[in-house]
């Protein structure tokens, strides 16, 4: 096999090793039946218990990618031993990078996961305040925009938390949405909004 074929097999293995562990996030929540309770993308999402539940589901899918990555690395090891070394090396290269990045995030030494329990708890806290005496206005209507949670009634910033991908079917189409998600890994594309100096979170 020539150099071109070897490079192609390694790149193909790396592609599978990159996409395979992310399939749960790419596929599991994209169906229409899983998004009936949410506004269509890219509309802001009204804060409901279904939103916090979606965050926790995506958190589970994010960490379950370690199991899929381990399986991909197993196939890569088999390919290195009995099949195509170039293809197996590509599988190992991409899958092991994902495992290392996930473990680094779990250890607190890297970028935290795009969906966390803390995020779900903050969303729940905003909903609780909106229904209590600390509500920002009489008609509090918290919605999660791309850069934070804002009351649609009075415009008050309720949480400086950029919105990650939440598994809705994207308006730019399935293929473009998948490519974007593979590039961003679910992280927000924008920075969080900032509270005004006179406003306390």
Secondary structure, 3 states (H helix, E strand, C coil): CCHHHHHHHHHHHHHHHHHHCCHHHHHCCCCHHHCCCCCCCCCCEECCHHHHHHHHHHHHHHHHHHHHHHHHHHHHHHHHHHCCHHHHHHHHHHHHHHHHHHHHHHCCCCCCCCCCHHHHHHHHHHHHHHCCCCCCCCCCCEEECCCCEEECCCCCEEECCCCCCCCCCCCCCHHHHHHHHHHHCCCCCCCCCCCCCCCCC
